[in-house]
Amino acid sequence: MSLRRRSLGLLGALAIGVAACGGSASPTPAPATPAPGETPAPSASAAPTSADFKFALDGEPTYFSYAYTDLPTSWVVGLLYNGLYRANNKLEMVPDIAADLPETSADGLTWTVKLRPGVKFSDGTTLKASDVVFTYQLGLSPNCTYIPDGCSSLQDNVESVTAPDDSTVVFKLKQKYAPFLVSGLSVVIVPEKAVRDSFGRLQAASGAVNPTDVKALYDKIDAAVNDAACGGDAPPATCDYATYVTDLEAILQKAGITLPDKAQFTSADGTVDNSSYGSALYDQLRDLNTTLSSKDIDQIAASFRILDFQRAPVGTGPYKLVKYTTAQSVELARNDDYFGGPQQVKVGPAKVFIPIIKDAAAASAALQKGDINWQTEVTSDALAALSADPNLQIASFADFGYYYIAFNLRPGRLYSDLALRQAFSMCIDHDATVKAATEGNGIPIYANTPPASWAFNPDVPHYVLDVAGAKALIEKSGWTLGSDGIYEKDGKKLSSEMYVRAGKPQRVAFAQLASDQLKKCGIGLTVKEGDFATVLLPLLSYPNNFDTYLGGWSTSIDPDDYSIFHSSKCVTKENPDDNNFVCWQNPEADKLLEEGRQTLDQAKRKAIYFQFQILAHNDLPYYFLWSDTAHAGLTKSVSSTTSGIDLASPLYYWNNDSWIVSPQ
């Protein structure tokens, strides 16, 4: 599932131990007997040993820090770092780096957190409160490059973060913020010295370039790719980032910045996608330009993604990065300085090997062969075979996430017209198509909150198939049916390319089935598969050159969707990587989102989110598709040394720092 926000961002974001709901929280002791669906912990009488652990990523990693932009990277980030709190299998927030639950003032605006003593980073240095403050200062900077929800939730709600002593951190909020324990206090902590040292190296190297030259190239490319001519049927070469690759490489290398590996942008036949590669280079130039024009902590925040720290991260987690080989694998090694997490883990595999297997069927085959021990997402076409395999254990749970078709709502874009979005939704036999695409595994949805959530509104209207009604809406908007059976207006076809992530059979199946049905309404839809990190993510970032996109959110268990739908989070030149990439701007939606995150009473919040779901359904920034009954696969050789593995929980992996693999 594509993740651009919470871990979430994300998840942001479900990253390891990041997303969860509030509620009473205390560390969960190891049960004497396993709960139903839970694999037991091994006997504590003998010190367990472990073989190396192997699991697959279904996409290329982006940034090995809280700046990651996708779900695959979040699995790695969760093994490298810790936050102050994490969520357990019961969806309760429990202390991680923190020593206990936070103390909260009567007005709900001051949160005091005591740190666990003796926590060390993987470079052997001791974590102090100043490291926590520094991490949050990066997030509070206007140049924050964390996952978008990580930036917005902090900047919108946190007034200050201070450290009265080495073991105490004090957060002062601007207003009451209901999701703060979930999203605000789960930011992964980085060491101040290591990041500042990395910035110092960039600062020294970038002294070789003239800031005026950097700005001039940035302004030149920015103006060219956003020229009005780029929206035409035959845009000039100046609209293509590929045109500027040579200039971008030259100035970035001169500044001492490591360029993206071209292997990420190379197809099976050896062809480099210079448009996507050029876009990635441009993103680096943008960060460099912002860095050179900023001061103090804002400089470091702007540079965070282009620091060599991203290739040699330092965290407090159970593992540390050894090597990332583009298009092949990520390798980790045990962090022998690991403090143990909430359950005081003392053992673990010496090595973690993570092959990059983008095709879901290939990953399932690798799991059955024993080439990997864990597949984080099992799609339904392989589920029956995996479930029948006596060597495997299957996690099955209601997923806190959903899939959707997003419409670009910006003026001049095809689906900026609500009537056309309504017609689109009336041309697809929604529930039957979901059933066919997911082989019955998907739960049809009609708004933004998955059925697993306490805020799910069961009374949101369903989509209704009505081809005649859809055509009437289209024609009322001035479109005429063309000779090829597709509507047209002012020389423009009612047709779009819909981008979908390659290697995801359910998503591709829905897209193709939808395309066939839409054609009967006179709406053209060409399905285009692409890699998320190199093809799709640039489309969802500024300047958002797409009309329709089929993707998914892996959401937080808290229903706050401010970062996805609030108009202030619309992706713009100034906010190129925010989550409202469709640029939905609805004052009523903004008001509900603001009330929802500032209301502490859960019953009142529920009523607010019920209203929001109706509004999101009616205004159609997305055509909502389905939420999964999700599945993951583990070899039976995998167990936990502490509290077992709760295979019925959406956070079954919350304690994977305690997982071991029985030697064969």
Helices and strands as residue ranges (DSSP letters): E 38-39, E 53-54, H 71-80, E 85-87, E 93-95, E 103-104, E 110-114, H 129-140, H 148-157, E 158-165, E 168-173, I 180-184, H 192-206, H 211-225, G 228-231, G 237-239, G 241-244, H 245-254, G 262-265, H 274-292, H 296-303, G 304-306, G 308-310, E 319-325, E 329-334, E 351-355, H 360-369, E 374-375, H 380-387, E 392-398, E 401-407, G 414-416, H 418-426, H 430-438, E 442-444, H 467-476, E 480-481, E 487-489, E 492-493, E 495-501, H 505-519, E 524-530, I 532-536, H 537-540, E 548-554, H 562-565, G 567-569, H 587-598, H 602-619, E 622-624, E 626-635, E 638-640, E 645-646, G 656-658, E 659-661
